[in-house]
Amino acid sequence: MKQQIIVIHGGDTFDSAKKYLAYLKEKKVDWEQMKAKKWKEDLSQKLGRNFEVIAPKMPNSNNSKYLEWKIWFEKLIPFFHKEVILLGHSLGGIFLAKYLSANKFSKKIRGVFLVAPPFDAKNSDYSLADFTLPKKLTKLAKQGGQIFLYHSQDDPVVSFVDLAKYQKQLPSAKVRIFTNRQHFNQDKFPEIVRDIKNLF
């Protein structure tokens, strides 16, 4: 049986419909960025035939709500293999951190990979709305298998100081620090491919 990897993408979230509509009106379209291939799309090919990468589309990623994502995620869990790898990028990272800190997961988790996850909104202009972490991430640490944290010092979306907050809560996590990856929207991510393969 192939090793299953579930990839939870990022998104945006807002405290009110008014702020969401203002964001849509002000946001500039980056046409080239829309056409660019991202590392998550290529992950299955890079990992090889022994892995199965599933990247479910979470509800309304432009104005995400934790409860909606939780409901949808729990509908997917019965399809997960007995042992799974979970990977979350940005808002997907804090979603996994919150969910696995607040809920007992019914499958064995081999590893959790959190790529540029926000910890809180203290050092940023954005809101996390209901994607707020509990005070302790103890349950994540206990059931998350090997945990990996990735962050780049030049990230313009999620402050680099958030990494230290995760490190304090998850002292046994393996940490990968970069200087020039921004918010990890590049087409290649060989380090995460290597870390996943090294779990076996």
MOUR-V362572 format. One record per backbone hydrogen bond with DSSP energy under -0.5 kcal/mol. CO is the residue of the C=O (numbers start at 0). NH is the residue of the N-H. E is the energy in kcal/mol with one decimal. If there is no record, write none. Layout:
# MOUR-V362572
co: [CO | CO]
nh: [NH | NH]
e: [E | E]
This chain:
# MOUR-V362572
co: [1 | 2 | 3 | 4 | 4 | 5 | 5 | 6 | 7 | 11 | 12 | 15 | 16 | 17 | 18 | 19 | 20 | 21 | 22 | 27 | 28 | 29 | 30 | 31 | 37 | 37 | 38 | 39 | 41 | 42 | 43 | 47 | 49 | 51 | 51 | 53 | 55 | 55 | 57 | 59 | 60 | 60 | 64 | 65 | 66 | 67 | 68 | 69 | 70 | 71 | 72 | 72 | 73 | 75 | 76 | 81 | 82 | 83 | 83 | 84 | 85 | 86 | 87 | 88 | 89 | 89 | 90 | 91 | 92 | 93 | 94 | 95 | 96 | 97 | 98 | 98 | 102 | 107 | 107 | 109 | 110 | 111 | 111 | 112 | 112 | 113 | 113 | 114 | 118 | 119 | 120 | 127 | 129 | 136 | 137 | 138 | 139 | 144 | 145 | 146 | 147 | 148 | 149 | 150 | 151 | 156 | 158 | 159 | 159 | 160 | 161 | 162 | 163 | 164 | 165 | 169 | 173 | 174 | 175 | 177 | 180 | 180 | 185 | 188 | 188 | 189 | 190 | 191 | 192 | 193 | 195 | 196]
nh: [3 | 51 | 84 | 6 | 53 | 7 | 86 | 8 | 88 | 63 | 126 | 19 | 20 | 21 | 22 | 23 | 24 | 25 | 26 | 29 | 30 | 33 | 34 | 35 | 40 | 41 | 42 | 42 | 45 | 46 | 47 | 50 | 2 | 4 | 53 | 6 | 8 | 57 | 60 | 62 | 11 | 63 | 68 | 69 | 70 | 71 | 72 | 73 | 74 | 75 | 75 | 76 | 77 | 78 | 79 | 107 | 3 | 109 | 110 | 5 | 112 | 7 | 114 | 91 | 92 | 93 | 94 | 95 | 96 | 97 | 98 | 99 | 100 | 101 | 101 | 102 | 104 | 83 | 109 | 145 | 85 | 113 | 147 | 87 | 114 | 115 | 149 | 89 | 132 | 118 | 123 | 130 | 131 | 140 | 141 | 142 | 143 | 146 | 111 | 173 | 113 | 175 | 115 | 177 | 154 | 158 | 161 | 162 | 163 | 164 | 165 | 166 | 167 | 168 | 169 | 172 | 148 | 176 | 150 | 152 | 183 | 184 | 38 | 191 | 192 | 193 | 194 | 195 | 196 | 197 | 198 | 199]
e: [-0.5 | -2.8 | -2.0 | -0.6 | -3.1 | -0.6 | -2.9 | -0.6 | -2.3 | -3.5 | -0.5 | -1.8 | -2.6 | -2.1 | -2.2 | -2.2 | -2.0 | -2.0 | -2.4 | -0.5 | -0.9 | -1.8 | -1.4 | -1.3 | -0.9 | -0.8 | -0.6 | -0.5 | -2.2 | -2.3 | -1.9 | -1.6 | -2.8 | -2.8 | -0.6 | -2.9 | -0.5 | -0.7 | -0.5 | -1.2 | -3.0 | -0.5 | -2.3 | -2.9 | -2.5 | -2.1 | -3.0 | -2.4 | -1.0 | -1.0 | -0.8 | -1.3 | -0.5 | -2.3 | -1.9 | -2.5 | -0.6 | -2.6 | -0.8 | -2.9 | -2.7 | -3.4 | -3.0 | -2.2 | -0.9 | -1.7 | -2.1 | -1.9 | -2.4 | -2.6 | -3.1 | -2.8 | -0.7 | -1.1 | -0.6 | -1.6 | -0.5 | -2.4 | -0.6 | -2.1 | -2.5 | -0.6 | -2.8 | -2.9 | -0.6 | -0.6 | -2.3 | -3.2 | -0.6 | -0.5 | -1.1 | -3.5 | -1.1 | -2.3 | -2.0 | -2.3 | -1.9 | -0.5 | -2.1 | -2.9 | -2.8 | -3.0 | -3.2 | -2.4 | -1.7 | -0.5 | -1.7 | -1.3 | -0.6 | -1.0 | -1.8 | -2.6 | -2.1 | -1.5 | -2.7 | -2.0 | -2.8 | -0.5 | -2.0 | -3.0 | -2.3 | -0.5 | -1.8 | -0.7 | -1.4 | -2.4 | -2.3 | -2.3 | -2.2 | -2.0 | -1.4 | -1.5]
